[in-house]
């Protein structure tokens, strides 16, 4: 039963990565960029629950920061950049820089940190849990980016504008 719970949590944690990847995938990403972003998100979903498990409780005792505020800022920033990219006269939109990819990965992985805080109540095999979270989030991110790219090919540049607006709305919903 514990494995089933971990699997359900993994899929749940992956859903925000999937939905945001749909929007982000509307940028005309290369296969290499799709792979890179999917791997980044997968790595974050492996590391963040372990960080949450080992040091999360201590950090939250000293600095009661609401993770939703951080997610809101990051998603609105990325969404705003996508909206701005829509109005540039470039034929091909370029993928954001590596630090911005890292921010995207962090934004969709903050909830994994929170899950890590209570992970010991769910399962004692922390590395296996983190690996399942990682594989699930990698897969859903990859799928979202591919589907977002297909949507972009169907409806063109408007998809980037819509994707940026969706990211901003989702970011604001985190508050």
N, C-alpha and C positions, 0 to 999 in steps of 0.2 A: 504494500500500500504506500509505503514511503516513496518508492520509485515513481509511482503514478503521480503523487503530489509534486515531486520535483519536476516531472515532465510537464505537468499543467502550469507550474510556475514559470518554467523555461519558455513555454509558448506565450504565456501572458506577458512576460518581460520582452519578448520579441515583437509583440504587436505594435508598440510605439515605433520601434526601429523600422518595421514594415511600412507603417503608414507614412512616416516621414521620408522613407526611401522612395516611396511612390512619388512624392512631391519633388525630392531632390533628383530623382531619375529623369525628370523632364529636362534637365540640362543635358546637352548632347554629350554624354559621357562615353569615353572609350572603354573598351573591354578591360584594359589595364586599370583604369580608374575605378571601374565597378568592382573589380577584384580587390584593389587596394582598400577601398572604403569598407567593403564587406569584411575583410580581414581585420581592419582597425576596430570595427564594431564588435566582431567576435572576440578579439583580444580584450577589449574593455569589459565585455560581459564575463570573461573569465576572471579578470583581475579585480573588478569592483566588488563582487560579493566577498572575496577573500579579504579585501581591505576593510569592508564593512564588518566582517566577522571579527577581525583581529584588533582594529583600532577605532572602528566606528562609534562604539559606545563611549569611549573616552573623549573623542572629538566633540560629540554632540553634548556631552556634559559641560564642557568648557565653552563651546561656541554653538549655541543653539541656532543654527542656520537652517532655514527652510530650503531644501533642495529644489523645490518647485520654482523659487525665485531665480535660481541659477539657470534652470532649464528654460524658463521664460526669456531671460536675457539672451541666451545663446540661440534659441530658435528664432526669436524676432530678428536678431542680427543676421542670421543666415537667410531668413525669408526676405528681409529688406534688400540684401545684396542680390537676391534672385530677381526681385522686382526691378531693381536698378538695371540689372543685366538685360532685362527685356527691352529696355529703351535704348540700349547701345546699338550702334550701327554695325556691329560685327556680324559676319556671316555665321561663324561658329562660336558658340559660347564656350569659354574655357572652364575647366574644373577649378574649383577654389584651391587655394594653396594648401600645402600639407598641414600647417597649423590649424587651418580652418576645418580640414578633414578630422583632425584630432578633436576639435571642439564639437563637431557633429557627433563623433563617437562618444564623447563624454556626455553630451546632452541626452542621447538615447540610452545611456548606461547608468545614469544617476539612480534610477529605481533599483538596479542590481545592487548598488551599495546599501540601500535600505533593506533589501531582502537579506543581504549578508549579515546584517545586525542580528536577525532572528534565525539565521540558518541552522544554528546548533539545535534549535527546537524542532527542526524539520527532519534533519538527517545528519548522521555523524561522519559521513564520507564527504568532506567538504570539497576535495579536489574533483571527485566525480560529479558533484552538483555543479561546480563551476564549469567543468568541461561540457556538461549537458547544456547549461545556459549559453555557453560560447558557441557550440555547434548550432543550436536553435537560432540564436540571433544572427549568426553569419548567414544561415540559410534564408531566413526571412528578409534580411537586408538585401541580399543578392537578388532574391525574387522581386522585391519591391523596386529596386533600381532597374531591373530588366523590364518590368511592366511599365514603370514610369517612362522609360526610353521609348517603348512601343507607343504609349499614349502620345508622347511628344511627336513622334513621327507621323501620327495620324492627324493631330490638330495643330501642329507647328508651334510657333513662338508663343502663342497664347497659353500653351501649357506651362511654360516657365513662369509667366505672370500668375497663372492660377496656382501653380505649385508654391511660389513665394508667398502669396496671400494665405494659402492653407497653412504654411509653416508659421506665419505670424499669428493666425487665429489659434492654432494649436498651442503655440507658445503662450498666448494670453490666457488660454483656458487653464494653464497650469497654476495660475495665480489663485 
